[in-house]
């Protein structure tokens, strides 16, 4: 993986490391929500929710658009698929290592 992809992966996994951000992402993947409507769901300030949304946006996991005075957020399904693909690649690598350890242990 090149440096730009590594940095994108870091940003995605950082964004997904927080429970609130994962919940926001689930909501916006199900349908577009205003940031105000998202903020109503959490026991934190509007500014705090905006910061969570900004982290998800910087990671490329959601996009925002303006509609009048509202900021509307939508999940990026392709970005989530790329995270899934990265995890599948890591799983493949680790399964191969585990299989080699199993083979080694059986032979010795």
C-alpha positions as a Markdown table, in Angstrom:
| # | Residue | x | y | z |
|---|---|---|---|---|
| 1 | Unk | 0.0 | 0.0 | 0.0 |
| 2 | Unk | 1.4 | 3.4 | -0.9 |
| 3 | Unk | 1.7 | 6.3 | 1.6 |
| 4 | Unk | -1.5 | 8.1 | 0.6 |
| 5 | Unk | -3.5 | 4.9 | 1.1 |
| 6 | Unk | -1.8 | 4.2 | 4.4 |
| 7 | Unk | -2.8 | 7.7 | 5.6 |
| 8 | Unk | -6.4 | 7.2 | 4.4 |
| 9 | Unk | -6.5 | 3.8 | 6.2 |
| 10 | Unk | -5.2 | 5.5 | 9.4 |
| 11 | Unk | -7.9 | 8.2 | 9.2 |
| 12 | Unk | -10.6 | 5.6 | 8.6 |
| 13 | Unk | -9.7 | 3.4 | 11.5 |
| 14 | Unk | -9.2 | 6.4 | 13.8 |
| 15 | Unk | -12.7 | 7.6 | 12.8 |
| 16 | Unk | -14.1 | 4.2 | 13.5 |
| 17 | Unk | -12.4 | 3.8 | 16.8 |
| 18 | Unk | -15.0 | 5.9 | 18.6 |
| 19 | Unk | -18.4 | 4.4 | 19.5 |
| 20 | Unk | -20.3 | 7.7 | 18.8 |
| 21 | Unk | -18.7 | 8.0 | 15.4 |
| 22 | Unk | -19.6 | 4.4 | 14.5 |
| 23 | Unk | -23.2 | 5.1 | 15.6 |
| 24 | Unk | -23.3 | 8.3 | 13.5 |
| 25 | Unk | -22.0 | 6.4 | 10.5 |
| 26 | Unk | -24.6 | 3.7 | 10.9 |
| 27 | Unk | -27.3 | 6.3 | 10.9 |
| 28 | Unk | -26.1 | 8.2 | 7.8 |
| 29 | Unk | -25.5 | 4.9 | 5.9 |
| 30 | Unk | -29.2 | 4.2 | 6.5 |
| 31 | Unk | -30.2 | 7.6 | 5.1 |
| 32 | Unk | -29.3 | 11.2 | 4.9 |
| 33 | Unk | -29.6 | 13.1 | 8.2 |
| 34 | Unk | -29.1 | 16.7 | 9.2 |
| 35 | Unk | -26.3 | 17.3 | 11.6 |
| 36 | Unk | -28.9 | 18.9 | 13.9 |
| 37 | Unk | -31.1 | 15.8 | 13.9 |
| 38 | Unk | -28.0 | 13.7 | 14.6 |
| 39 | Unk | -27.1 | 15.9 | 17.5 |
| 40 | Unk | -30.5 | 15.5 | 19.1 |
| 41 | Unk | -29.7 | 11.7 | 19.6 |
| 42 | Unk | -26.7 | 12.2 | 21.8 |
| 43 | Unk | -26.1 | 13.5 | 25.3 |
| 44 | Unk | -23.4 | 16.0 | 24.1 |
| 45 | Unk | -23.3 | 19.5 | 22.7 |
| 46 | Unk | -24.1 | 20.2 | 19.0 |
| 47 | Unk | -20.4 | 21.3 | 18.6 |
| 48 | Unk | -19.2 | 17.9 | 19.9 |
| 49 | Unk | -21.4 | 16.1 | 17.3 |
| 50 | Unk | -20.1 | 18.4 | 14.6 |
| 51 | Unk | -16.6 | 17.5 | 15.5 |
| 52 | Unk | -17.4 | 13.8 | 15.3 |
| 53 | Unk | -19.1 | 14.4 | 11.9 |
| 54 | Unk | -15.9 | 16.3 | 10.8 |
| 55 | Unk | -13.7 | 13.4 | 11.7 |
| 56 | Unk | -15.9 | 11.0 | 9.7 |
| 57 | Unk | -15.9 | 13.4 | 6.8 |
| 58 | Unk | -12.1 | 13.9 | 6.8 |
| 59 | Unk | -11.8 | 10.1 | 6.8 |
| 60 | Unk | -14.0 | 10.0 | 3.7 |
| 61 | Unk | -16.7 | 7.9 | 5.4 |
| 62 | Unk | -19.4 | 10.5 | 5.0 |
| 63 | Unk | -20.1 | 13.5 | 2.9 |
| 64 | Unk | -22.0 | 16.7 | 3.8 |
| 65 | Unk | -24.0 | 19.0 | 1.7 |
| 66 | Unk | -25.9 | 22.2 | 2.4 |
| 67 | Unk | -29.6 | 22.5 | 2.0 |
| 68 | Unk | -30.6 | 26.0 | 3.0 |
| 69 | Unk | -29.4 | 26.4 | 6.6 |
| 70 | Unk | -29.0 | 22.7 | 7.2 |
| 71 | Unk | -25.9 | 20.6 | 6.8 |
| 72 | Unk | -27.0 | 17.1 | 5.6 |
| 73 | Unk | -24.7 | 14.1 | 6.1 |
| 74 | Unk | -24.7 | 10.9 | 4.1 |
| 75 | Unk | -22.6 | 7.8 | 4.5 |
| 76 | Unk | -20.2 | 6.7 | 1.7 |
| 77 | Unk | -20.9 | 3.1 | 1.1 |
| 78 | Unk | -17.9 | 2.7 | -1.1 |
| 79 | Unk | -15.6 | 4.0 | 1.6 |
| 80 | Unk | -17.1 | 1.5 | 4.1 |
| 81 | Unk | -16.5 | -1.3 | 1.5 |
| 82 | Unk | -12.9 | -0.2 | 1.3 |
| 83 | Unk | -12.5 | -0.6 | 5.1 |
| 84 | Unk | -14.1 | -4.0 | 4.8 |
| 85 | Unk | -11.7 | -4.9 | 2.0 |
| 86 | Unk | -8.7 | -3.8 | 4.1 |
| 87 | Unk | -9.9 | -5.9 | 7.0 |
| 88 | Unk | -10.4 | -8.9 | 4.8 |
| 89 | Unk | -6.8 | -8.5 | 3.5 |
| 90 | Unk | -5.5 | -8.4 | 7.0 |
| 91 | Unk | -7.6 | -11.4 | 8.0 |
| 92 | Unk | -6.2 | -13.3 | 5.0 |
| 93 | Unk | -2.6 | -12.5 | 6.0 |
| 94 | Unk | -3.2 | -13.6 | 9.6 |
| 95 | Unk | -5.0 | -16.8 | 8.6 |
| 96 | Unk | -2.0 | -17.7 | 6.4 |
| 97 | Unk | 0.3 | -17.1 | 9.3 |
| 98 | Unk | -1.8 | -19.2 | 11.7 |
| 99 | Unk | -2.0 | -22.0 | 9.1 |
| 100 | Unk | 1.8 | -22.0 | 8.8 |
| 101 | Unk | 2.2 | -22.1 | 12.6 |
| 102 | Unk | -0.3 | -25.1 | 12.7 |
| 103 | Unk | 1.7 | -26.9 | 10.1 |
| 104 | Unk | 4.9 | -26.2 | 11.9 |
| 105 | Unk | 3.5 | -27.5 | 15.2 |
| 106 | Unk | 2.1 | -30.7 | 13.5 |
| 107 | Unk | 5.5 | -31.4 | 11.9 |
| 108 | Unk | 7.5 | -31.0 | 15.2 |
